[in-house]
Amino acid sequence: LSRERAPPVWRRFRASSAVNLDLLADKILSPIFGWERNYHTYLFRKLSVGDGSDTARPDVVYLQEDTQATDLMHASRDHVDGWPTEPPESATIGDLLRVVGQQCLYTYDLG
């Protein structure tokens, strides 16, 4: 899609690094973006750069499993795109983003 049809969407907010990723998605991100809570499955991908290349790869994928959303059928509870999954309740923002400038991917709606 061109930038005219799908411009980047930004929101700035502050949250404690101790907030777990489930609370981040449910209580912070969904309301900030105006999304209905728990309507779609979400995941976070922790990224790292491997072997000096410019390609970012996920170290781990935090996949929401406690959901009745039908779009969970697009992901395996054991892995996503070949990467192992962990529950988002098991990690905090501080676990996901350890250093200034580190990035992650957040996907809401796997369908």
Residue, then its C-alpha position, 0 to 999 in steps of 0.5 A: l500500500s502506498r503511504e497515502r492509503a496507509p500512513p503511519v500511525w503514531r501515539r506517544f505514551r508513558a508506561s512503567s517498564a514493569v507493566n506486563l505485555d498483556l496489560l500493555a495490550d489490553k489496558i493501554l494500547s487498545p484504549i489509546f487506538g480506540w480499539e475494542r478490547n479483546y476483540h482480536t488476538y495480538l502478539f508482540r515480537k521482540l526483535s534483535v539484529g543478528d550477525g551484523s546484518d541489517t535484518a531484524r529477526p524475532d527472538v521470541v513471539y509473545l502470543q495472546e492465548d487466553t482469547q476467544a477471538t477467531d483470528l487465533m486460528h491463524a497462529s499456532r499456540d506453539h510457534v508463529d512463523g517458526w519462532p517459539t511463543e510465550p504468553p504475554e503475561s510472562a514478560t514486561i515492557g522492560d523484558l521486551l525493550r531492554v535498551v534505548g532505541q530497541q524496537c519491537l513489533y505489535t500486531y493486533d488482529l491476526g486475521 
